[in-house]
């Protein structure tokens, strides 16, 4: 984060709580300063520098939010680590990902996305509700697909490409709400906006990057690079189709990143991680703040569900980061 989005280390730092011309850029903080901003104790700060993963709390931005922050040490430079993440290492380090591809602007970018017969059948039978994250128009299109699994996968590719196009045109405002039935919808774009607004670390250290998170595509940050991916993941035994936007940029000797999942078809609504990679003796301290959204965390016992869910999400993210850290050397 600082200037970039996804894994905006500094975002995690504050753990807290836009766009034409961005405000002036603040001086780059030290790793110790960011870890202190995360409210880590001296012992936990030393654990990070010793190579351990340390998790801390991040205030939730909605009753659907499973939020947490992770700090760890990677034995490579911030620039090298940032380039590896931008290259897709987080995608390939996730054992849940079965297939994926980069989206560069055409329907053909989804050609490698395929379905089993059971997966196609489940999508064709989708109804408004919590089982799938689909708009009313998308549910109608899948129900109208004729010709068996091949027709359903073609329809799914078109739906994902249409969501990508809408996001590229209008950013958060272009994310179609999920139809929950009975006139109820879930606005994932609004949750992502709250997550982007809630980072005191971004506001403090990389306001231009925060502005880009909120104002994309009209607003960007200096030297910002971006990539788009689709993924098919098997999560809790279910096929989940994901669209992700990866943003990153150098900030002095540091590197800021953000990974925004602006669509996920089931299991959860989507996610945004922001991170900062900061130089220290022996490598890079990475600070990552994540907000993962799910309607399953609402209602009776929501607070307890969010606590359990955040713990489980943090555990899974640690596994992904550990695999990525090993690849980084």
Secondary structure, 3 states (H helix, E strand, C coil): CCCCCCCCHHHHHHCCCCCCCCCCCCCCCCHHHHHHHCCCCHHHHHHHHCCCCEEECCCCCCCCEEEEEEEEEECCCHHHHHHHHHCCHHHHCCCCEEEEEECCCCHHHHCCCCCCHHHHHHHHCCCCCCCCCCCHHHHHHHHCCCCCHHHHHHHHHHHHHHHHHHHHHHHHHHCCCEEEECCEEECHHHHHHHHHHCCHHHHHHCHHHHHHHHHCCCCCCCCCEEEEEEEEEEECCEEEEEEEEEEEEEECCEEEEEEEEEEECCCCCEEEEEEEEEEECCEEEEEEEEEEECHHHCCCCHHHHHHHHHHHHHHHHHHHHHHHHHHCC
